[in-house]
Amino acid sequence: MVTPPLRQAGWTSRHLRHVAGIFRQDQNPAARVYESIGSNCFLAPAPGWLNLGLWEGSGSEEEADTACCRLVQTVAAALPEAGVVLDVGNGLGTQDPVIVKVLRPRKLIAVNITEWQLSIGRDRLREAAALGVAGDATRLPIADQTIDGVISVEAAFHFRSRRAFFDKCFRVLKPGGVLSISDISTERLPLGPLELLAAITQIRVFGLRPSAAMTADQIAEAVRGRLHGCGRHRVRRSGNRPGPSADRVQAPGNAGRARGARWAANCRSPPAQPG
Ligand SMILES: C[S@@+](CC[C@H](N)C(=O)[O-])C[C@H]1O[C@@H](n2cnc3c(N)ncnc32)[C@H](O)[C@@H]1O
């Protein structure tokens, strides 16, 4: 049997450097991961998408594109229309024209730590008339109280700290602004050595920190912690789907009185295990 050289199999020294980067877990592991998996990754449910989707059907492949798009539409729908919208962790940019269709924002800014994705997604950013900004969600290079709505679709599990991200959202949101996110939660510890191995592999391959493992309730609690003193909020669990389940946290009270008083978060769980 002749083994094809790595180059022939589509591997280059750049890929090998990225794999090494993933396992070294450097300063910016998420960017290394997304540079390495590129724009045509077998892990993507549908071309151009890197979220797990919001499914209504049986979970067949034909629904994948619609499910990924539906997730973005659903998360975006909680934000105010015609305002300044900040999209954090915009992936390949496929979601930005979708956000524009839903919200008709006055301005759309997309922040992504993976500069390569901003560059490969520039046509979609142009289509959405969005401004791409290279930056970290836990630092947010955005001025205070300038944003009407923050959207983040399945990116927060990568962030150094979700609480730091919520703090920064609170800083950049105008009074009455809304945060709407979907996220990947971890609902239980691994059962047995195989699940443990799978969990460790996932953490390493996706460049995650062990602290990223939070249940949907803990994520909701972290949002609530930031909302403390800012009025009422509401948590609603929308149940299991062939794709992940979703929780919604909303603080409709005091809109306009306290900074960032209206927030919504979709906190998503991993897909239900078959059987
Ligand atoms: C799972 S992908 C989701 C992409 C996109 N939202 C979608 O639904 O297709 C996670 C995204 O978050 C970005 N990301 C990860 N860590 C980040 C950080 N600290 N700050 C900003 N973006 C980050 C990644 O570069 C990637 O684009």
The ligand as a MOL file (V3000), in Angstrom:
LIG
                    3D

  0  0  0     0  0            999 V3000
M  V30 BEGIN CTAB
M  V30 COUNTS 27 29 0 0 0
M  V30 BEGIN ATOM
M  V30 1 C -18.5990 28.0360 16.5220 0
M  V30 2 S -18.1090 29.4720 15.6200 0 CHG=1
M  V30 3 C -19.7030 30.1940 15.3080 0
M  V30 4 C -19.6420 31.0570 14.0740 0
M  V30 5 C -20.9370 31.7050 13.6440 0
M  V30 6 N -21.5170 32.4870 14.7110 0
M  V30 7 C -21.9290 30.7230 13.0840 0
M  V30 8 O -22.9970 30.5740 13.7030 0
M  V30 9 O -21.6770 30.1180 12.0410 0 CHG=-1
M  V30 10 C -17.3740 30.5050 16.8690 0
M  V30 11 C -16.8860 31.8640 16.3670 0
M  V30 12 O -16.4720 32.6430 17.4800 0
M  V30 13 C -15.2410 33.2920 17.1760 0
M  V30 14 N -14.5500 33.5450 18.4600 0
M  V30 15 C -14.0180 32.6250 19.2950 0
M  V30 16 N -13.4650 33.2400 20.3590 0
M  V30 17 C -13.6790 34.5610 20.2160 0
M  V30 18 C -13.3620 35.6990 21.0010 0
M  V30 19 N -12.7150 35.5920 22.1680 0
M  V30 20 N -13.7290 36.9140 20.5400 0
M  V30 21 C -14.3870 37.0540 19.3540 0
M  V30 22 N -14.7100 36.0080 18.5710 0
M  V30 23 C -14.3700 34.7710 18.9930 0
M  V30 24 C -14.5320 32.3040 16.2790 0
M  V30 25 O -13.5120 32.9180 15.5350 0
M  V30 26 C -15.7030 31.8160 15.4230 0
M  V30 27 O -15.9240 32.7280 14.3840 0
M  V30 END ATOM
M  V30 BEGIN BOND
M  V30 1 1 1 2
M  V30 2 1 2 3
M  V30 3 1 2 10
M  V30 4 1 3 4
M  V30 5 1 4 5
M  V30 6 1 5 6
M  V30 7 1 5 7
M  V30 8 2 7 8
M  V30 9 1 7 9
M  V30 10 1 10 11
M  V30 11 1 11 12
M  V30 12 1 11 26
M  V30 13 1 12 13
M  V30 14 1 13 14
M  V30 15 1 13 24
M  V30 16 1 14 15
M  V30 17 1 14 23
M  V30 18 2 15 16
M  V30 19 1 16 17
M  V30 20 1 17 18
M  V30 21 2 17 23
M  V30 22 1 18 19
M  V30 23 2 18 20
M  V30 24 1 20 21
M  V30 25 2 21 22
M  V30 26 1 22 23
M  V30 27 1 24 25
M  V30 28 1 24 26
M  V30 29 1 26 27
M  V30 END BOND
M  V30 END CTAB
M  END
